[in-house]
């Protein structure tokens, strides 16, 4: 399972969703869905914009956790 840590990173940096939207040019829905952990996926362009704006690597933004069953 891939977990995104956008809300955790934004919390540490004291950023609001509107800050990220303004800084990346991403759609409100895209940022909000990722922030709330409801996004089903993200394209490379979205991840690149988030990483650049937040000054983090992909490995800090996303985390892989093994499923409990396997």
N, C-alpha and C positions, 0 to 999 in steps of 0.2 A: 504494500500500500504506500502511495506517495502522499506525504503530508506537506502542506504548504505552511510556512511560518510567517506569512505576511503580517498578520495581526500582532504577533509577538515582536517582530522587528519594528513595526510602526509604533507600538507601545513604548519600546525602549527609546525610540527617537522622538517620542511625543508628537507624532504626526497624525493628522486627521485624514480621512478618506479624501476630502476636498484638496488637501495639500498634495497628495499623490496624484490625483487627477490633473491638477494644474501643472505639476512638475514633469509628468510623463506624457500628457496628451491622450491618455487612455480613456475609454468610455467609463462613465460612472458605474454602470452595471458590471463591467469587467472587474473593476477594482473592488466593488462591494461584494460581489460573489466570491472572489478570492479571500477577501478580508474575513468574511463570515464562514469560510470553509465549505461553501456550496458549489464551487466551480468544479465542473466535471473534467476540465482540461485547460491548458493554456498553450498558445503557440509560442514559437521561439522569439518572435518580435516582442510580444508582451513580456516575456521573461527578461529579455534583453533590456527593455525600457525600465522595468522595475529594478533590476540589478544595478543599472547605471545610476538611476535616481537615488536608490537607497545606499549605494556604495557597498554592495555585498556581492558575493559570488553565488552562483546557482546552488551550490552545496549548502549555503547558509539559508537560502530562501526555500529550498525543497529538501525534504528528508525522506529516505526510504525506510519503511519499517516492515519487517516480515509479518505476513498474516499469521494469526494464531494457529490456524489449521495446517500451515505448511510452510 
